[in-house]
Amino acid sequence: MVEFEDFKKLELRVGEIESAEAVLGSDKLVKLMVDIGTEKKQILAGIAKQYSPADLVGRQIIIVANLAPRMMAGLESQGMLLAAHNTEGGAVLLVPDKEVAPGSQIT
Protein backbone atom coordinates (compact mmCIF):
# COMPACT_ATOMS: atom_id res chain seq x y z
CA MET A 1 0.00 0.00 0.00
CA VAL A 2 1.15 3.51 -0.78
CA GLU A 3 0.48 6.26 1.72
CA PHE A 4 -1.50 9.24 0.38
CA GLU A 5 1.38 11.59 1.25
CA ASP A 6 3.68 9.53 -1.00
CA PHE A 7 1.15 9.55 -3.85
CA LYS A 8 0.89 13.36 -3.59
CA LYS A 9 4.61 13.59 -4.43
CA LEU A 10 3.88 12.52 -8.03
CA GLU A 11 3.44 15.41 -10.44
CA LEU A 12 1.01 14.19 -13.09
CA ARG A 13 0.63 16.60 -16.02
CA VAL A 14 -0.88 16.78 -19.48
CA GLY A 15 1.78 16.91 -22.17
CA GLU A 16 1.51 17.53 -25.90
CA ILE A 17 3.83 15.53 -28.14
CA GLU A 18 5.76 17.92 -30.40
CA SER A 19 7.97 15.34 -32.07
CA ALA A 20 8.48 11.59 -32.06
CA GLU A 21 11.11 9.34 -33.59
CA ALA A 22 12.20 5.73 -33.38
CA VAL A 23 15.26 5.05 -31.23
CA LEU A 24 18.04 3.49 -33.29
CA GLY A 25 18.91 -0.01 -32.15
CA SER A 26 15.61 -0.55 -30.32
CA ASP A 27 12.46 -2.17 -31.64
CA LYS A 28 10.38 -0.89 -28.68
CA LEU A 29 11.51 2.64 -27.83
CA VAL A 30 10.21 5.92 -29.21
CA LYS A 31 11.84 9.26 -28.32
CA LEU A 32 9.25 11.95 -27.65
CA MET A 33 9.63 15.69 -27.14
CA VAL A 34 6.74 16.68 -24.92
CA ASP A 35 5.53 20.21 -24.15
CA ILE A 36 4.30 20.47 -20.55
CA GLY A 37 3.61 24.20 -20.62
CA THR A 38 6.56 25.60 -18.71
CA GLU A 39 9.17 23.36 -20.33
CA LYS A 40 9.76 20.58 -22.82
CA LYS A 41 10.81 17.10 -21.74
CA GLN A 42 12.44 14.27 -23.65
CA ILE A 43 10.64 11.05 -22.78
CA LEU A 44 11.52 7.57 -23.99
CA ALA A 45 8.62 5.15 -24.13
CA GLY A 46 8.35 1.47 -25.06
CA ILE A 47 5.38 1.97 -27.40
CA ALA A 48 6.92 1.53 -30.87
CA LYS A 49 5.05 -1.72 -31.55
CA GLN A 50 1.68 -0.05 -30.92
CA TYR A 51 2.23 3.51 -32.21
CA SER A 52 4.18 4.88 -35.14
CA PRO A 53 6.08 8.11 -34.42
CA ALA A 54 4.09 9.98 -37.07
CA ASP A 55 0.80 9.06 -35.36
CA LEU A 56 1.97 10.44 -32.01
CA VAL A 57 2.79 14.03 -33.00
CA GLY A 58 0.15 16.47 -31.77
CA ARG A 59 -1.44 14.04 -29.31
CA GLN A 60 -1.97 14.86 -25.68
CA ILE A 61 -0.81 12.35 -23.08
CA ILE A 62 -0.55 12.08 -19.32
CA ILE A 63 2.97 12.04 -17.89
CA VAL A 64 4.75 11.79 -14.57
CA ALA A 65 6.74 15.02 -14.84
CA ASN A 66 8.88 14.84 -11.72
CA LEU A 67 10.65 11.48 -12.05
CA ALA A 68 14.41 11.55 -11.76
CA PRO A 69 16.04 11.33 -15.23
CA ARG A 70 16.97 7.84 -16.39
CA MET A 71 19.30 6.69 -19.16
CA MET A 72 17.79 4.33 -21.70
CA ALA A 73 19.49 3.18 -24.91
CA GLY A 74 22.11 5.89 -24.38
CA LEU A 75 19.48 8.67 -24.16
CA GLU A 76 18.08 10.50 -21.16
CA SER A 77 14.39 10.07 -20.37
CA GLN A 78 13.02 12.96 -18.30
CA GLY A 79 9.63 11.56 -17.37
CA MET A 80 7.22 8.72 -17.98
CA LEU A 81 4.00 8.57 -19.96
CA LEU A 82 1.06 6.66 -18.55
CA ALA A 83 -0.33 3.72 -20.50
CA ALA A 84 -2.47 0.69 -19.82
CA HIS A 85 -1.63 -2.79 -21.08
CA ASN A 86 -4.33 -4.54 -23.06
CA THR A 87 -4.91 -8.29 -23.14
CA GLU A 88 -2.48 -8.70 -26.05
CA GLY A 89 0.28 -7.11 -23.93
CA GLY A 90 0.36 -3.88 -25.93
CA ALA A 91 0.36 -0.34 -24.57
CA VAL A 92 -2.68 1.91 -24.76
CA LEU A 93 -1.99 5.57 -24.04
CA LEU A 94 -3.95 7.30 -21.30
CA VAL A 95 -5.19 10.61 -22.68
CA PRO A 96 -7.42 13.49 -21.53
CA ASP A 97 -11.10 13.20 -22.43
CA LYS A 98 -11.00 16.73 -23.88
CA GLU A 99 -8.13 18.91 -25.05
CA VAL A 100 -6.57 20.98 -22.25
CA ALA A 101 -3.58 23.27 -22.03
CA PRO A 102 -0.19 21.53 -21.99
CA GLY A 103 1.08 21.41 -18.42
CA SER A 104 -2.37 21.11 -16.86
CA GLN A 105 -2.05 19.30 -13.57
CA ILE A 106 -3.87 16.00 -13.01
CA THR A 107 -5.63 16.09 -9.65
C-alpha atoms as one frame of an Amber mdcrd trajectory, in Angstrom:
protein
   0.000   0.000   0.000   1.151   3.515  -0.785   0.481   6.255   1.716  -1.498
   9.236   0.385   1.377  11.589   1.254   3.680   9.529  -1.002   1.151   9.555
  -3.849   0.892  13.356  -3.591   4.607  13.587  -4.432   3.883  12.516  -8.031
   3.440  15.405 -10.445   1.014  14.194 -13.095   0.626  16.599 -16.016  -0.878
  16.779 -19.482   1.778  16.906 -22.169   1.509  17.532 -25.895   3.827  15.533
 -28.136   5.756  17.920 -30.398   7.974  15.344 -32.070   8.483  11.591 -32.060
  11.111   9.338 -33.586  12.203   5.733 -33.378  15.257   5.047 -31.226  18.041
   3.495 -33.290  18.906  -0.009 -32.145  15.609  -0.546 -30.320  12.456  -2.171
 -31.635  10.380  -0.894 -28.685  11.506   2.640 -27.828  10.211   5.925 -29.215
  11.844   9.259 -28.317   9.248  11.947 -27.648   9.634  15.691 -27.140   6.736
  16.681 -24.917   5.529  20.209 -24.147   4.302  20.473 -20.552   3.605  24.195
 -20.622   6.563  25.597 -18.706   9.174  23.361 -20.330   9.764  20.576 -22.819
  10.807  17.095 -21.741  12.438  14.273 -23.647  10.638  11.047 -22.783  11.523
   7.566 -23.989   8.620   5.148 -24.132   8.350   1.472 -25.064   5.381   1.970
 -27.397   6.923   1.525 -30.866   5.049  -1.721 -31.548   1.677  -0.048 -30.923
   2.225   3.508 -32.212   4.183   4.880 -35.141   6.083   8.106 -34.417   4.093
   9.983 -37.073   0.798   9.057 -35.359   1.973  10.442 -32.011   2.790  14.034
 -33.000   0.148  16.465 -31.767  -1.442  14.038 -29.314  -1.973  14.860 -25.682
  -0.814  12.355 -23.081  -0.546  12.079 -19.323   2.975  12.038 -17.895   4.754
  11.787 -14.567   6.736  15.018 -14.840   8.883  14.836 -11.724  10.654  11.478
 -12.055  14.413  11.551 -11.757  16.037  11.332 -15.228  16.974   7.835 -16.389
  19.304   6.685 -19.159  17.788   4.327 -21.703  19.494   3.178 -24.908  22.111
   5.886 -24.379  19.483   8.668 -24.158  18.076  10.495 -21.162  14.388  10.066
 -20.370  13.022  12.955 -18.301   9.626  11.560 -17.369   7.217   8.720 -17.982
   4.002   8.566 -19.957   1.062   6.661 -18.555  -0.328   3.724 -20.502  -2.468
   0.690 -19.822  -1.628  -2.786 -21.084  -4.331  -4.541 -23.059  -4.910  -8.295
 -23.141  -2.476  -8.696 -26.047   0.277  -7.108 -23.935   0.360  -3.878 -25.930
   0.361  -0.344 -24.569  -2.685   1.906 -24.761  -1.989   5.571 -24.037  -3.947
   7.304 -21.296  -5.186  10.613 -22.678  -7.419  13.488 -21.527 -11.096  13.204
 -22.426 -10.998  16.730 -23.880  -8.125  18.914 -25.047  -6.568  20.981 -22.252
  -3.577  23.274 -22.030  -0.188  21.525 -21.986   1.078  21.411 -18.418  -2.373
  21.109 -16.859  -2.050  19.301 -13.572  -3.865  16.003 -13.005  -5.629  16.088
  -9.655
